[in-house]
Amino acid sequence: MDVKTKKSEIGRREALAGYLFILPTMLGFLLFIIGPVIAAIILSFYYWDLFTSPKFVGLDNYKALLHSVRLFTIYKNTLIFVLGVVTLNMGGGLLIALIVNRKLHAIFRYLLRTTYFFPMITSVVAVALVWNLLLNTDLGIVNYYLGKVGIPRINWLLSSKGAKVSIILVEVWKNIGFYMIVFLAGLQNIPRQFYEAAEIDGASGLRRFFYITFPMLSPTFFFLMIVGLINAFQMFDMPYVLTKGGPGDATRTTVMYIYETGFRFFDLGYAATVSISLFVLIIVLTLLQFRISKRWVFYR
């Protein structure tokens, strides 16, 4: 066997080994992502209640989706949650990261990071149940202390506006630690000499932030915006446990509506149609962010 043939044989073996390593991931992707997406697209053209055979209805599910006033309200709720949660997580996470990144005592810095990140690893259901008690109108600790300073009781979970605000705040309280940790990693990756040169030139703290910190952190901002948007559009467990979507449809999210339509009212065809609409919306917004990112994201 000559050298060329031997190298070719080694290359084939290495390629085969590589394909075998990625095979489990590819099978999982095909079985649990591509497969369900194709199944949902096919199912959206049928009416199926799980108890009888699927009935082909053509575009009826899509027509019902476009003319549904209730679905418009639910999408509106979802967009409010997305804007509120992503904005507060991004702003609050960056602020906490800037504080933790300052020259603090090691123990104090460790306590801050642990305190803000701990809710992230806590069960969503446990967090929601605890906050349900804290925000109780009559017996909750929050209203108790508000009453001590002369503020009347607030129907945190029983009014439309109060319930929306409560879900956004609890969602942010739970997940802001993730944003803080990622921002902190980005801040610690910025070379110190940039700030030293800016200080020598007499640049103010605000100028250093907009001309050094933000441009250097822009890939981190972009990553968190993508992840935050996708996660927020899929909110389900927090509003489900806190308010069950109420009062009325005031806090019902799109994923909650898909679940209820499919597994409470047994209209899997229409549920699949709504899930496809959500999938398309997320894809479009994500691609739009990638397109716009070319103007403000800077890579070193």
VENNOR-V935961 format. One record per pair of residues at least 4 apart in sequence whose ideal C-beta (glycine too) atoms are under 6 Angstrom apart, sorted by the first residue. I is the first residue (numbers start at 1). GAP is how many residues later the second one is. D is the distance in whole Angstrom. If there is no record, write none. Layout:
I,GAP,D
I,GAP,D
This chain:
1,4,5
1,5,5
22,4,6
27,4,6
28,4,6
29,4,5
30,4,5
31,4,5
39,4,6
40,232,4
40,235,6
40,236,6
43,226,6
43,229,4
44,17,5
44,228,4
44,229,4
44,232,6
46,8,4
46,10,6
46,223,5
47,8,5
47,10,5
47,222,5
48,6,4
48,220,5
48,221,5
49,217,4
50,216,5
59,4,6
61,208,5
61,209,5
61,212,4
62,211,6
65,208,5
73,176,5
74,178,5
74,180,6
74,183,5
78,175,5
78,176,5
81,4,6
81,154,6
82,4,6
82,150,4
82,151,6
83,4,6
84,84,4
85,4,6
85,83,6
85,86,5
85,147,5
86,142,4
86,143,6
86,146,6
88,4,5
88,84,5
89,4,6
89,83,6
89,86,6
89,87,5
89,90,5
89,139,6
92,84,5
93,83,5
93,86,3
93,87,5
93,90,5
94,89,5
96,20,6
96,84,5
97,4,6
97,83,5
97,86,4
97,87,4
97,90,6
100,9,6
100,12,5
100,13,6
100,84,6
101,83,6
101,86,5
104,4,5
104,5,5
111,4,6
113,4,6
114,4,6
116,61,4
116,64,5
117,60,4
117,64,6
119,55,5
120,57,4
120,58,5
122,4,6
122,5,5
124,113,4
124,114,6
125,116,6
127,47,5
128,110,6
128,113,4
128,114,5
131,4,6
131,39,5
132,110,6
134,6,5
134,7,5
134,8,5
135,5,5
135,7,6
135,21,4
135,22,6
135,31,6
136,4,4
137,16,6
137,18,5
143,10,5
146,5,4
154,8,6
155,4,4
155,7,5
156,6,5
156,10,5
157,6,5
157,9,6
157,86,6
160,90,4
163,80,5
163,87,6
163,88,5
164,87,6
167,4,6
167,71,6
167,72,5
167,75,6
167,84,6
171,67,5
172,4,5
179,45,6
182,42,6
186,31,5
186,34,4
190,26,5
194,18,5
198,5,4
198,10,5
203,4,4
203,5,5
207,4,6
208,4,5
209,4,5
210,4,6
213,4,6
215,83,5
217,4,6
218,79,5
218,80,5
219,78,6
222,71,5
222,75,5
224,4,6
228,4,6
230,52,6
233,49,5
234,21,5
235,18,5
236,4,6
236,19,4
236,20,6
239,4,6
239,12,5
239,14,6
240,16,6
243,8,5
245,6,6
245,7,3
245,11,5
252,4,5
252,5,6
254,24,5
258,13,5
258,16,5
258,17,5
259,4,6
260,4,5
261,4,5
261,6,5
261,9,6
261,10,4
262,6,5
262,9,3
289,4,6
293,4,4
